[in-house]
Amino acid sequence: MDGISEAQTLKRGAAGFYSLLGQSIAMIAPLGAVAATLTGAAQFARGSLPLAYIISIFGVLVWINTPYQFSSKINGAGGFYTFNARGVGPRYGLVIGYMMWFSYFMVITNSILFTSGVFIPGTIAYFLHINIGTYTWIPIMTAFIAILTVIAYLGIKPSLAYSFTASAIEIALLIVTSVVIIVELGPRNSVAPFTPAPAGGFAPVAVGMVLAIFSMSGSSAVVTLGEEAQQPRRNIRRALLISFLITGVVFVLTSYALTVGWGISKMSKFYQSSVPGLIVADRFLGLPFTVVLFAFIVNSLFAGSLAPLNTSSRMLFSMSRDGLGPSVFARVHPVHKTPYVSIITLAAVGYIVSLVTGLIMGPSNGFLYLISASSVALFIGHILSNVGLGITFRKAGEMSLAKHVILPAIATAILLVAMFYSLYPPVFPVDYSIITAVVFIAISTVAIAIYARNHQDRIRRAGLTDVLVQEQIYGEK
């Protein structure tokens, strides 16, 4: 298409279905989620944790409906930015674009800090009774982000090949671990975890369900690979749906195995342990297997950091290519065909943010601060996109009441409940997280409004390049 040179585009056809599936699952980071988010869900659902995950499957289904429906019409490196900019309007899309970019960027920061400053030191302290030192997490995090950056810089193919392999191994390890625990327990297995009784009623199960939904919600980040995907309209939707099905089943199985393995009546102490999943694995499968599991949990957290680096760099690239961000971020590497300036910059800034946060608040509180700030932006961005979905399809004259209104409304209700239970009451450091996210959203919204008023011709280009590239891919006029 006129006006778009090869030097301005990412590598076409680099991501097949399995690569996209790997990216979807890697963003969820199943083993990492078991180490972090599943443990948080257990704090509320307790012995009814599997029930919370069964119910959450329906919550995730309505959560991914919005990117699933959008992807049937619009694809591109901008993801939610492009969806809303072309479907609803440029300003609306740009506000959501920077909001979702902020969320994915903050996932990088919280993930590398959690891995280096919380999970690795905690595991070593529990199993080896060794305190590795107050600041040892800094060189660990430095090595972590350096390797991430190199893989992302070298091209989407190596990144996705790694993500798919890591995801397949994670799923296999979770299934093996769960099956061994269940088989060894034999007659001590129970249907009680699938009832609200162990939690003391349905209310705590509902709260646990919200966190369970969040642990499985990362697959929507795959939409930013629309420019590099083979048959994006088909394969991105398939990756979204199949990653949801795989991780949903595995999380239900794993949550049940860990619940009965720990002890249904003892689940009130599950959350209090630093590494409960590894403790249960050690009890049933032995230390050698637990060491392997530990290594792949770290690997899962690594893949779960690489995925948002790929996602956030492409969103920044897309907005900048449209002239709505610093032009330097629109540069594409001539050999690797990656948005290399965006990748390097975001990795460097992410490292600095994680380092400063960890030094000021400590790694544990720093992690909670960063992940909560990410959650606020993510929830608001998804809520606005749910609204945008109905507007987009109404404009196109293709609106379905169920798919484009009712399901997004249900997803919005779930997100509002999630925001309430995740962020209220706003105690330290969550209170600072809310302030940080709200300030960023407010400043970016005001800046976009001012820019749009002064540069109406430029603001109209929001999401346009992604659409033109899509037309090239499909040979459309």
C-alpha positions as a Markdown table, in Angstrom:
| # | Residue | x | y | z |
|---|---|---|---|---|
| 1 | Met | 0.0 | 0.0 | 0.0 |
| 2 | Asp | 1.2 | 3.5 | -0.8 |
| 3 | Gly | 3.0 | 5.3 | 2.0 |
| 4 | Ile | 4.2 | 2.2 | 3.8 |
| 5 | Ser | 7.7 | 1.0 | 3.1 |
| 6 | Glu | 9.2 | -2.3 | 4.0 |
| 7 | Ala | 11.5 | -0.5 | 6.4 |
| 8 | Gln | 8.5 | 0.6 | 8.4 |
| 9 | Thr | 7.0 | -2.8 | 8.9 |
| 10 | Leu | 7.7 | -5.8 | 11.2 |
| 11 | Lys | 8.5 | -9.3 | 9.9 |
| 12 | Arg | 5.4 | -10.6 | 8.0 |
| 13 | Gly | 4.3 | -14.2 | 8.6 |
| 14 | Ala | 6.9 | -14.8 | 11.3 |
| 15 | Ala | 4.3 | -16.1 | 13.8 |
| 16 | Gly | 2.3 | -19.2 | 13.0 |
| 17 | Phe | -0.5 | -20.6 | 15.1 |
| 18 | Tyr | 1.7 | -22.5 | 17.5 |
| 19 | Ser | 3.9 | -19.5 | 18.1 |
| 20 | Leu | 0.9 | -17.4 | 18.8 |
| 21 | Leu | -0.4 | -20.0 | 21.2 |
| 22 | Gly | 3.0 | -20.0 | 23.0 |
| 23 | Gln | 2.8 | -16.2 | 23.3 |
| 24 | Ser | -0.7 | -16.5 | 24.8 |
| 25 | Ile | 0.2 | -19.1 | 27.3 |
| 26 | Ala | 3.6 | -17.4 | 28.1 |
| 27 | Met | 1.8 | -14.2 | 29.1 |
| 28 | Ile | -0.3 | -16.2 | 31.5 |
| 29 | Ala | 2.9 | -17.9 | 32.8 |
| 30 | Pro | 1.1 | -21.0 | 34.2 |
| 31 | Leu | 3.9 | -22.1 | 36.6 |
| 32 | Gly | 4.6 | -18.6 | 37.6 |
| 33 | Ala | 0.9 | -18.0 | 38.2 |
| 34 | Val | 0.8 | -21.1 | 40.4 |
| 35 | Ala | 3.7 | -19.6 | 42.5 |
| 36 | Ala | 2.0 | -16.2 | 42.8 |
| 37 | Thr | -1.6 | -15.5 | 41.7 |
| 38 | Leu | -3.0 | -19.0 | 42.6 |
| 39 | Thr | -1.5 | -18.7 | 46.0 |
| 40 | Gly | -3.3 | -15.3 | 46.4 |
| 41 | Ala | -6.6 | -16.9 | 45.3 |
| 42 | Ala | -6.1 | -19.5 | 48.0 |
| 43 | Gln | -6.0 | -16.9 | 50.7 |
| 44 | Phe | -9.7 | -16.3 | 50.2 |
| 45 | Ala | -11.1 | -19.5 | 48.6 |
| 46 | Arg | -9.0 | -21.8 | 50.8 |
| 47 | Gly | -10.2 | -25.4 | 50.5 |
| 48 | Ser | -12.7 | -24.4 | 47.8 |
| 49 | Leu | -9.9 | -23.2 | 45.5 |
| 50 | Pro | -10.8 | -25.7 | 42.7 |
| 51 | Leu | -14.4 | -24.4 | 42.8 |
| 52 | Ala | -13.2 | -20.9 | 42.4 |
| 53 | Tyr | -11.2 | -21.9 | 39.3 |
| 54 | Ile | -14.1 | -23.8 | 37.7 |
| 55 | Ile | -16.3 | -20.7 | 38.1 |
| 56 | Ser | -13.4 | -18.5 | 36.9 |
| 57 | Ile | -13.3 | -20.3 | 33.5 |
| 58 | Phe | -16.6 | -18.7 | 32.6 |
| 59 | Gly | -15.2 | -15.3 | 33.8 |
| 60 | Val | -12.2 | -15.6 | 31.6 |
| 61 | Leu | -14.4 | -16.7 | 28.6 |
| 62 | Val | -16.3 | -13.4 | 28.8 |
| 63 | Trp | -13.0 | -11.5 | 29.5 |
| 64 | Ile | -11.4 | -12.7 | 26.2 |
| 65 | Asn | -14.6 | -12.2 | 24.2 |
| 66 | Thr | -13.7 | -8.5 | 23.5 |
| 67 | Pro | -10.2 | -9.1 | 21.9 |
| 68 | Tyr | -11.6 | -12.2 | 20.2 |
| 69 | Gln | -14.4 | -10.3 | 18.6 |
| 70 | Phe | -12.2 | -7.3 | 17.7 |
| 71 | Ser | -9.6 | -9.6 | 16.1 |
| 72 | Ser | -12.2 | -10.8 | 13.5 |
| 73 | Lys | -12.1 | -7.3 | 11.9 |
| 74 | Ile | -9.0 | -5.4 | 13.0 |
| 75 | Asn | -5.4 | -6.6 | 13.7 |
| 76 | Gly | -2.1 | -4.9 | 14.1 |
| 77 | Ala | 0.9 | -4.2 | 16.3 |
| 78 | Gly | -1.1 | -1.7 | 18.3 |
| 79 | Gly | -3.6 | -4.3 | 19.7 |
| 80 | Phe | -6.2 | -2.6 | 21.9 |
| 81 | Tyr | -5.0 | 0.8 | 20.6 |
| 82 | Thr | -5.7 | -0.1 | 17.0 |
| 83 | Phe | -9.0 | -1.8 | 17.9 |
| 84 | Asn | -10.5 | 1.3 | 19.5 |
| 85 | Ala | -8.8 | 3.9 | 17.4 |
| 86 | Arg | -10.3 | 2.6 | 14.2 |
| 87 | Gly | -13.5 | 1.2 | 15.7 |
| 88 | Val | -14.5 | 4.0 | 18.0 |
| 89 | Gly | -12.4 | 7.0 | 17.3 |
| 90 | Pro | -8.7 | 8.2 | 17.4 |
| 91 | Arg | -8.7 | 9.9 | 20.7 |
| 92 | Tyr | -10.5 | 7.0 | 22.4 |
| 93 | Gly | -8.1 | 4.5 | 21.0 |
| 94 | Leu | -5.0 | 6.6 | 21.9 |
| 95 | Val | -6.1 | 6.9 | 25.5 |
| 96 | Ile | -6.7 | 3.2 | 25.8 |
| 97 | Gly | -3.5 | 2.5 | 23.9 |
| 98 | Tyr | -1.3 | 4.4 | 26.4 |
| 99 | Met | -3.3 | 2.9 | 29.3 |
| 100 | Met | -2.8 | -0.7 | 28.1 |
| 101 | Trp | 0.8 | 0.0 | 27.2 |
| 102 | Phe | 1.4 | 1.2 | 30.8 |
| 103 | Ser | -0.2 | -1.9 | 32.1 |
| 104 | Tyr | 2.0 | -4.3 | 30.0 |
| 105 | Phe | 5.1 | -2.2 | 30.8 |
| 106 | Met | 4.4 | -2.5 | 34.5 |
| 107 | Val | 4.1 | -6.3 | 34.1 |
| 108 | Ile | 7.7 | -6.4 | 33.0 |
| 109 | Thr | 8.8 | -4.4 | 36.1 |
| 110 | Asn | 6.8 | -6.5 | 38.6 |
| 111 | Ser | 7.8 | -9.8 | 37.1 |
| 112 | Ile | 11.6 | -9.2 | 37.1 |
| 113 | Leu | 11.4 | -7.8 | 40.6 |
| 114 | Phe | 9.3 | -10.7 | 41.9 |
| 115 | Thr | 11.5 | -13.3 | 40.4 |
| 116 | Ser | 14.9 | -11.9 | 41.5 |
| 117 | Gly | 13.8 | -10.3 | 44.8 |
| 118 | Val | 11.0 | -12.5 | 46.2 |
| 119 | Phe | 10.7 | -16.0 | 44.6 |
| 120 | Ile | 14.4 | -17.0 | 44.2 |
| 121 | Pro | 15.5 | -15.7 | 47.6 |
| 122 | Gly | 12.4 | -17.2 | 49.3 |
| 123 | Thr | 12.9 | -20.6 | 47.8 |
| 124 | Ile | 16.6 | -20.7 | 48.7 |
| 125 | Ala | 15.8 | -19.6 | 52.3 |
| 126 | Tyr | 13.1 | -22.2 | 52.8 |
| 127 | Phe | 14.9 | -25.3 | 51.3 |
| 128 | Leu | 18.5 | -24.5 | 52.0 |
| 129 | His | 18.1 | -22.2 | 55.0 |
| 130 | Ile | 20.4 | -19.7 | 53.4 |
| 131 | Asn | 19.9 | -16.0 | 53.3 |
| 132 | Ile | 21.5 | -14.9 | 50.0 |
| 133 | Gly | 21.9 | -11.3 | 51.1 |
| 134 | Thr | 19.9 | -8.1 | 51.1 |
| 135 | Tyr | 21.0 | -6.8 | 47.7 |
| 136 | Thr | 21.8 | -10.1 | 45.8 |
| 137 | Trp | 18.6 | -9.7 | 43.9 |
| 138 | Ile | 20.1 | -6.7 | 42.0 |
| 139 | Pro | 22.7 | -8.8 | 40.0 |
| 140 | Ile | 20.1 | -11.5 | 39.5 |
| 141 | Met | 17.7 | -9.0 | 38.0 |
| 142 | Thr | 20.4 | -7.4 | 35.9 |
| 143 | Ala | 21.2 | -10.7 | 34.3 |
| 144 | Phe | 17.5 | -11.4 | 33.9 |
| 145 | Ile | 16.6 | -8.2 | 32.0 |
| 146 | Ala | 19.8 | -8.4 | 29.9 |
| 147 | Ile | 18.9 | -11.9 | 28.6 |
| 148 | Leu | 15.3 | -10.8 | 28.0 |
| 149 | Thr | 16.4 | -7.9 | 26.0 |
| 150 | Val | 18.7 | -9.9 | 23.7 |
| 151 | Ile | 16.0 | -12.5 | 22.9 |
| 152 | Ala | 13.4 | -9.8 | 22.1 |
| 153 | Tyr | 16.0 | -7.8 | 20.1 |
| 154 | Leu | 17.0 | -10.8 | 17.9 |
| 155 | Gly | 13.5 | -11.2 | 16.4 |
| 156 | Ile | 10.0 | -12.4 | 17.1 |
| 157 | Lys | 10.7 | -15.9 | 15.9 |
| 158 | Pro | 13.3 | -16.7 | 18.6 |
| 159 | Ser | 11.1 | -15.1 | 21.2 |
| 160 | Leu | 8.0 | -17.1 | 20.2 |
| 161 | Ala | 9.9 | -20.3 | 19.7 |
| 162 | Tyr | 11.2 | -20.0 | 23.3 |
| 163 | Ser | 7.8 | -19.0 | 24.6 |
| 164 | Phe | 6.1 | -22.0 | 22.9 |
| 165 | Thr | 8.7 | -24.5 | 24.2 |
| 166 | Ala | 8.6 | -23.1 | 27.7 |
| 167 | Ser | 4.8 | -23.1 | 27.7 |
| 168 | Ala | 4.6 | -26.7 | 26.6 |
| 169 | Ile | 7.0 | -27.8 | 29.3 |
| 170 | Glu | 5.2 | -25.8 | 31.9 |
| 171 | Ile | 1.8 | -27.4 | 31.1 |
| 172 | Ala | 3.4 | -30.9 | 31.1 |
| 173 | Leu | 5.0 | -30.3 | 34.5 |
| 174 | Leu | 1.8 | -29.1 | 36.0 |
| 175 | Ile | -0.1 | -32.1 | 34.7 |
| 176 | Val | 2.5 | -34.6 | 35.8 |
| 177 | Thr | 2.7 | -33.0 | 39.3 |
| 178 | Ser | -1.0 | -32.9 | 39.7 |
| 179 | Val | -1.6 | -36.5 | 38.5 |
| 180 | Val | 1.1 | -37.9 | 40.8 |
| 181 | Ile | -0.4 | -36.1 | 43.8 |
| 182 | Ile | -3.9 | -37.2 | 43.1 |
| 183 | Val | -2.8 | -40.9 | 42.4 |
| 184 | Glu | -0.7 | -41.0 | 45.6 |
| 185 | Leu | -3.6 | -39.7 | 47.7 |
| 186 | Gly | -5.9 | -42.5 | 46.4 |
| 187 | Pro | -9.0 | -42.8 | 48.6 |
| 188 | Arg | -8.1 | -39.5 | 50.4 |
| 189 | Asn | -9.3 | -37.6 | 47.3 |
| 190 | Ser | -12.5 | -35.7 | 47.9 |
| 191 | Val | -15.2 | -33.8 | 46.1 |
| 192 | Ala | -15.3 | -31.3 | 49.0 |
| 193 | Pro | -13.0 | -28.8 | 47.2 |
| 194 | Phe | -15.7 | -28.5 | 44.5 |
| 195 | Thr | -18.2 | -27.1 | 47.0 |
| 196 | Pro | -18.2 | -23.8 | 49.0 |
| 197 | Ala | -18.2 | -25.6 | 52.3 |
| 198 | Pro | -14.4 | -25.6 | 53.0 |
| 199 | Ala | -14.3 | -21.8 | 52.3 |
| 200 | Gly | -17.1 | -21.2 | 54.8 |
| 201 | Gly | -19.6 | -20.1 | 52.1 |
| 202 | Phe | -19.8 | -18.7 | 48.6 |
| 203 | Ala | -18.6 | -15.1 | 49.4 |
| 204 | Pro | -14.9 | -16.0 | 49.9 |
| 205 | Val | -15.1 | -18.3 | 46.8 |
| 206 | Ala | -16.3 | -15.3 | 44.8 |
| 207 | Val | -13.3 | -13.3 | 45.9 |
| 208 | Gly | -10.9 | -16.1 | 45.1 |
| 209 | Met | -12.6 | -16.4 | 41.7 |
| 210 | Val | -11.7 | -12.8 | 40.9 |
| 211 | Leu | -8.0 | -13.5 | 41.5 |
| 212 | Ala | -8.3 | -16.8 | 39.6 |
| 213 | Ile | -9.6 | -15.0 | 36.6 |
| 214 | Phe | -6.7 | -12.5 | 36.8 |
| 215 | Ser | -4.2 | -15.4 | 36.8 |
| 216 | Met | -5.6 | -16.7 | 33.5 |
| 217 | Ser | -6.3 | -13.4 | 31.7 |
| 218 | Gly | -3.0 | -12.6 | 30.1 |
| 219 | Ser | -3.7 | -14.3 | 26.8 |
| 220 | Ser | -5.2 | -11.2 | 25.2 |
| 221 | Ala | -1.7 | -9.7 | 24.8 |
| 222 | Val | -1.2 | -11.9 | 21.7 |
| 223 | Val | -3.3 | -9.4 | 19.7 |
| 224 | Thr | -0.2 | -7.1 | 19.3 |
| 225 | Leu | 1.3 | -9.7 | 17.0 |
| 226 | Gly | -1.3 | -9.1 | 14.3 |
| 227 | Glu | 1.3 | -7.6 | 11.9 |
| 228 | Glu | 3.7 | -10.6 | 12.3 |
| 229 | Ala | 1.1 | -13.4 | 12.4 |
| 230 | Gln | 0.2 | -15.7 | 9.6 |
| 231 | Gln | -3.5 | -15.3 | 8.8 |
| 232 | Pro | -4.0 | -13.0 | 11.9 |
| 233 | Arg | -7.8 | -12.9 | 11.8 |
| 234 | Arg | -7.9 | -16.6 | 12.1 |
| 235 | Asn | -4.9 | -17.6 | 14.1 |
| 236 | Ile | -5.0 | -14.9 | 16.8 |
| 237 | Arg | -8.6 | -15.9 | 17.6 |
| 238 | Arg | -7.6 | -19.6 | 17.7 |
| 239 | Ala | -4.7 | -18.8 | 20.0 |
| 240 | Leu | -6.9 | -16.8 | 22.3 |
| 241 | Leu | -9.5 | -19.6 | 22.6 |
| 242 | Ile | -7.2 | -22.6 | 22.7 |
| 243 | Ser | -4.9 | -21.1 | 25.3 |
| 244 | Phe | -7.9 | -20.3 | 27.4 |
| 245 | Leu | -9.1 | -23.9 | 27.2 |
| 246 | Ile | -5.7 | -25.4 | 27.9 |
| 247 | Thr | -4.9 | -23.2 | 30.9 |
| 248 | Gly | -8.4 | -23.4 | 32.3 |
| 249 | Val | -8.3 | -27.2 | 32.5 |
| 250 | Val | -4.8 | -27.2 | 33.8 |
| 251 | Phe | -5.5 | -24.6 | 36.5 |
| 252 | Val | -8.5 | -26.5 | 37.7 |
| 253 | Leu | -6.5 | -29.8 | 37.9 |
| 254 | Thr | -3.5 | -28.1 | 39.6 |
| 255 | Ser | -5.6 | -26.2 | 42.1 |
| 256 | Tyr | -7.4 | -29.4 | 43.1 |
| 257 | Ala | -4.1 | -31.3 | 43.4 |
| 258 | Leu | -2.4 | -28.6 | 45.6 |
| 259 | Thr | -5.5 | -28.3 | 47.7 |
| 260 | Val | -5.8 | -32.0 | 48.6 |
| 261 | Gly | -2.0 | -32.3 | 48.7 |
| 262 | Trp | -1.7 | -29.5 | 51.2 |
| 263 | Gly | -4.8 | -30.6 | 53.1 |
| 264 | Ile | -8.3 | -29.2 | 52.6 |
| 265 | Ser | -8.8 | -28.2 | 56.2 |
| 266 | Lys | -5.3 | -26.6 | 56.3 |
| 267 | Met | -5.6 | -24.3 | 53.3 |
| 268 | Ser | -5.8 | -21.3 | 55.6 |
| 269 | Lys | -2.1 | -21.6 | 56.0 |
| 270 | Phe | -1.4 | -22.2 | 52.3 |
| 271 | Tyr | -1.1 | -18.5 | 51.5 |
| 272 | Gln | 1.1 | -17.8 | 54.5 |
| 273 | Ser | 3.8 | -20.1 | 53.2 |
| 274 | Ser | 6.5 | -18.5 | 50.9 |
| 275 | Val | 6.5 | -21.3 | 48.3 |
| 276 | Pro | 3.5 | -23.6 | 49.0 |
| 277 | Gly | 3.5 | -25.2 | 45.5 |
| 278 | Leu | 7.1 | -26.3 | 45.9 |
| 279 | Ile | 6.5 | -27.6 | 49.4 |
| 280 | Val | 3.7 | -29.9 | 48.2 |
| 281 | Ala | 5.8 | -31.0 | 45.2 |
| 282 | Asp | 8.6 | -31.9 | 47.6 |
| 283 | Arg | 6.3 | -33.9 | 49.8 |
| 284 | Phe | 4.9 | -36.0 | 47.0 |
| 285 | Leu | 7.6 | -36.1 | 44.3 |
| 286 | Gly | 10.8 | -35.6 | 46.2 |
| 287 | Leu | 13.6 | -33.0 | 46.2 |
| 288 | Pro | 15.1 | -33.7 | 42.7 |
| 289 | Phe | 11.8 | -33.2 | 41.0 |
| 290 | Thr | 11.2 | -30.1 | 43.1 |
| 291 | Val | 14.5 | -28.6 | 42.0 |
| 292 | Val | 13.5 | -29.2 | 38.4 |
| 293 | Leu | 10.1 | -27.6 | 39.1 |
| 294 | Phe | 11.8 | -24.6 | 40.7 |
| 295 | Ala | 14.0 | -24.1 | 37.6 |
| 296 | Phe | 11.0 | -24.1 | 35.3 |
| 297 | Ile | 9.0 | -21.8 | 37.6 |
| 298 | Val | 11.9 | -19.3 | 37.2 |
| 299 | Asn | 11.8 | -20.1 | 33.4 |
| 300 | Ser | 8.0 | -19.5 | 33.5 |
| 301 | Leu | 8.5 | -16.1 | 35.1 |
| 302 | Phe | 11.2 | -15.3 | 32.5 |
| 303 | Ala | 8.8 | -16.2 | 29.7 |
| 304 | Gly | 6.1 | -14.2 | 31.4 |
| 305 | Ser | 8.5 | -11.2 | 31.4 |
| 306 | Leu | 9.5 | -11.6 | 27.7 |
| 307 | Ala | 5.9 | -11.7 | 26.5 |
| 308 | Pro | 4.9 | -8.2 | 27.9 |
| 309 | Leu | 8.3 | -6.8 | 26.6 |
| 310 | Asn | 7.3 | -8.0 | 23.1 |
| 311 | Thr | 3.7 | -6.7 | 23.6 |
| 312 | Ser | 4.5 | -3.2 | 25.1 |
| 313 | Ser | 7.3 | -2.5 | 22.6 |
| 314 | Arg | 5.0 | -3.2 | 19.7 |
| 315 | Met | 2.2 | -1.0 | 21.1 |
| 316 | Leu | 4.7 | 1.8 | 21.5 |
| 317 | Phe | 6.1 | 1.1 | 18.0 |
| 318 | Ser | 2.6 | 1.2 | 16.5 |
| 319 | Met | 1.5 | 4.5 | 18.1 |
| 320 | Ser | 4.9 | 6.1 | 17.2 |
| 321 | Arg | 4.6 | 4.9 | 13.6 |
| 322 | Asp | 1.3 | 6.7 | 13.4 |
| 323 | Gly | 3.1 | 9.9 | 14.5 |
| 324 | Leu | 1.5 | 9.8 | 17.9 |
| 325 | Gly | 4.7 | 8.9 | 19.9 |
| 326 | Pro | 8.4 | 9.8 | 19.6 |
| 327 | Ser | 9.4 | 8.9 | 16.1 |
| 328 | Val | 12.6 | 7.1 | 17.3 |
| 329 | Phe | 10.3 | 4.3 | 18.7 |
| 330 | Ala | 9.0 | 3.6 | 15.2 |
| 331 | Arg | 12.4 | 2.4 | 14.0 |
| 332 | Val | 12.6 | -1.2 | 12.7 |
| 333 | His | 15.8 | -3.2 | 12.8 |
| 334 | Pro | 16.9 | -3.8 | 9.2 |
| 335 | Val | 17.9 | -7.4 | 9.8 |
| 336 | His | 15.8 | -8.7 | 12.7 |
| 337 | Lys | 12.7 | -6.7 | 11.8 |
| 338 | Thr | 12.0 | -5.9 | 15.4 |
| 339 | Pro | 11.1 | -2.5 | 17.0 |
| 340 | Tyr | 14.5 | -2.6 | 18.5 |
| 341 | Val | 14.6 | 1.0 | 19.9 |
| 342 | Ser | 11.3 | 0.4 | 21.7 |
| 343 | Ile | 12.6 | -2.9 | 23.1 |
| 344 | Ile | 15.9 | -1.6 | 24.4 |
| 345 | Thr | 14.4 | 1.6 | 25.8 |
| 346 | Leu | 11.5 | -0.2 | 27.6 |
| 347 | Ala | 13.9 | -2.9 | 29.0 |
| 348 | Ala | 16.3 | -0.2 | 30.3 |
| 349 | Val | 13.5 | 2.0 | 31.8 |
| 350 | Gly | 11.8 | -1.1 | 33.2 |
| 351 | Tyr | 15.0 | -2.2 | 34.9 |
| 352 | Ile | 15.5 | 1.3 | 36.4 |
| 353 | Val | 11.9 | 1.4 | 37.7 |
| 354 | Ser | 12.2 | -2.1 | 39.2 |
| 355 | Leu | 15.6 | -1.3 | 40.8 |
| 356 | Val | 14.4 | 2.0 | 42.3 |
| 357 | Thr | 11.2 | 0.5 | 43.5 |
| 358 | Gly | 12.9 | -2.5 | 45.1 |
| 359 | Leu | 15.5 | -0.3 | 46.8 |
| 360 | Ile | 12.9 | 2.1 | 48.2 |
| 361 | Met | 10.1 | -0.3 | 49.2 |
| 362 | Gly | 11.9 | -3.6 | 49.3 |
| 363 | Pro | 11.4 | -6.3 | 46.7 |
| 364 | Ser | 8.2 | -7.7 | 48.3 |
| 365 | Asn | 6.3 | -4.4 | 48.7 |
| 366 | Gly | 7.8 | -3.2 | 45.4 |
| 367 | Phe | 6.3 | -6.1 | 43.6 |
| 368 | Leu | 2.9 | -5.5 | 45.1 |
| 369 | Tyr | 3.1 | -1.8 | 44.2 |
| 370 | Leu | 4.1 | -2.5 | 40.6 |
| 371 | Ile | 1.6 | -5.3 | 40.0 |
| 372 | Ser | -1.3 | -3.3 | 41.5 |
| 373 | Ala | -0.5 | -0.3 | 39.3 |
| 374 | Ser | -0.5 | -2.6 | 36.3 |
| 375 | Ser | -3.8 | -4.0 | 37.4 |
| 376 | Val | -5.5 | -0.6 | 37.7 |
| 377 | Ala | -4.6 | 0.4 | 34.1 |
| 378 | Leu | -5.4 | -3.1 | 32.8 |
| 379 | Phe | -8.9 | -3.2 | 34.4 |
| 380 | Ile | -9.8 | 0.3 | 33.2 |
| 381 | Gly | -8.4 | -0.3 | 29.7 |
| 382 | His | -10.4 | -3.5 | 29.4 |
| 383 | Ile | -13.6 | -1.8 | 30.6 |
| 384 | Leu | -13.3 | 0.9 | 28.1 |
| 385 | Ser | -12.5 | -1.7 | 25.4 |
| 386 | Asn | -15.7 | -3.6 | 26.3 |
| 387 | Val | -17.7 | -0.4 | 25.7 |
| 388 | Gly | -15.7 | 0.2 | 22.5 |
| 389 | Leu | -16.6 | -3.3 | 21.1 |
| 390 | Gly | -20.3 | -2.5 | 21.0 |
| 391 | Ile | -19.7 | 0.9 | 19.4 |
| 392 | Thr | -17.4 | -0.6 | 16.8 |
| 393 | Phe | -19.8 | -3.3 | 15.6 |
| 394 | Arg | -22.8 | -0.9 | 15.8 |
| 395 | Lys | -21.0 | 1.4 | 13.4 |
| 396 | Ala | -20.3 | -1.5 | 11.1 |
| 397 | Gly | -24.0 | -2.5 | 11.2 |
| 398 | Glu | -23.0 | -6.0 | 12.5 |
| 399 | Met | -23.8 | -5.7 | 16.2 |
| 400 | Ser | -24.9 | -8.9 | 18.0 |
| 401 | Leu | -26.7 | -8.2 | 21.4 |
| 402 | Ala | -25.1 | -11.3 | 23.0 |
| 403 | Lys | -21.5 | -11.0 | 21.7 |
| 404 | His | -21.1 | -7.2 | 21.6 |
| 405 | Val | -23.3 | -6.0 | 24.4 |
| 406 | Ile | -24.2 | -8.6 | 27.0 |
| 407 | Leu | -20.9 | -10.5 | 27.3 |
| 408 | Pro | -18.9 | -7.2 | 27.5 |
| 409 | Ala | -21.3 | -6.0 | 30.1 |
| 410 | Ile | -20.7 | -9.2 | 32.2 |
| 411 | Ala | -16.9 | -8.8 | 31.7 |
| 412 | Thr | -17.2 | -5.2 | 32.9 |
| 413 | Ala | -19.1 | -6.2 | 36.0 |
| 414 | Ile | -16.4 | -8.8 | 36.8 |
| 415 | Leu | -13.7 | -6.3 | 36.3 |
| 416 | Leu | -15.4 | -3.8 | 38.6 |
| 417 | Val | -15.6 | -6.5 | 41.3 |
| 418 | Ala | -12.0 | -7.4 | 40.7 |
| 419 | Met | -10.9 | -3.7 | 41.1 |
| 420 | Phe | -12.8 | -3.5 | 44.4 |
| 421 | Tyr | -11.4 | -6.6 | 46.0 |
| 422 | Ser | -7.9 | -6.2 | 44.6 |
| 423 | Leu | -7.5 | -2.5 | 45.5 |
| 424 | Tyr | -9.8 | -1.9 | 48.5 |
| 425 | Pro | -9.0 | -1.0 | 51.2 |
| 426 | Pro | -6.1 | 0.8 | 49.7 |
| 427 | Val | -3.4 | 0.0 | 52.2 |
| 428 | Phe | 0.4 | 0.4 | 51.6 |
| 429 | Pro | 1.7 | -0.1 | 48.9 |
| 430 | Val | -1.6 | -0.4 | 47.0 |
| 431 | Asp | -2.6 | 3.1 | 47.8 |
| 432 | Tyr | 0.5 | 4.4 | 46.0 |
| 433 | Ser | -0.2 | 2.0 | 43.1 |
| 434 | Ile | -3.7 | 3.6 | 42.6 |
| 435 | Ile | -2.3 | 7.1 | 42.7 |
| 436 | Thr | 0.5 | 6.2 | 40.2 |
| 437 | Ala | -1.9 | 4.6 | 37.7 |
| 438 | Val | -4.5 | 7.3 | 38.0 |
| 439 | Val | -2.0 | 10.1 | 37.6 |
| 440 | Phe | -0.5 | 8.4 | 34.5 |
| 441 | Ile | -3.9 | 7.9 | 33.0 |
| 442 | Ala | -5.0 | 11.5 | 33.8 |
| 443 | Ile | -1.8 | 13.1 | 32.5 |
| 444 | Ser | -1.9 | 11.0 | 29.3 |
| 445 | Thr | -5.6 | 11.7 | 28.7 |
| 446 | Val | -5.1 | 15.5 | 29.1 |
| 447 | Ala | -2.0 | 15.5 | 26.9 |
| 448 | Ile | -3.8 | 13.6 | 24.2 |
| 449 | Ala | -6.8 | 16.0 | 24.4 |
| 450 | Ile | -4.4 | 19.0 | 24.0 |
| 451 | Tyr | -2.5 | 17.4 | 21.2 |
| 452 | Ala | -5.7 | 16.4 | 19.4 |
| 453 | Arg | -6.9 | 20.0 | 19.5 |
| 454 | Asn | -3.7 | 21.4 | 18.1 |
| 455 | His | -3.0 | 18.6 | 15.6 |
| 456 | Gln | -6.3 | 17.3 | 14.3 |
| 457 | Asp | -4.8 | 16.0 | 11.1 |
| 458 | Arg | -2.3 | 13.8 | 12.9 |
| 459 | Ile | -4.7 | 12.4 | 15.5 |
| 460 | Arg | -6.8 | 11.1 | 12.7 |
| 461 | Arg | -4.0 | 8.7 | 11.8 |
| 462 | Ala | -4.4 | 6.8 | 15.0 |
| 463 | Gly | -4.3 | 3.1 | 14.1 |
| 464 | Leu | -4.3 | 3.8 | 10.4 |
| 465 | Thr | -0.9 | 2.2 | 9.6 |
| 466 | Asp | -1.9 | -1.1 | 11.2 |
| 467 | Val | -5.0 | -1.1 | 9.0 |
| 468 | Leu | -3.0 | -0.4 | 5.9 |
| 469 | Val | -0.6 | -3.2 | 6.7 |
| 470 | Gln | -3.5 | -5.5 | 7.3 |
| 471 | Glu | -4.8 | -4.6 | 3.8 |
| 472 | Gln | -1.4 | -5.5 | 2.4 |
| 473 | Ile | -1.5 | -8.9 | 4.2 |
| 474 | Tyr | -4.9 | -9.7 | 2.8 |
| 475 | Gly | -4.6 | -7.9 | -0.5 |
| 476 | Glu | -7.6 | -5.7 | 0.3 |
| 477 | Lys | -8.3 | -2.3 | -1.3 |
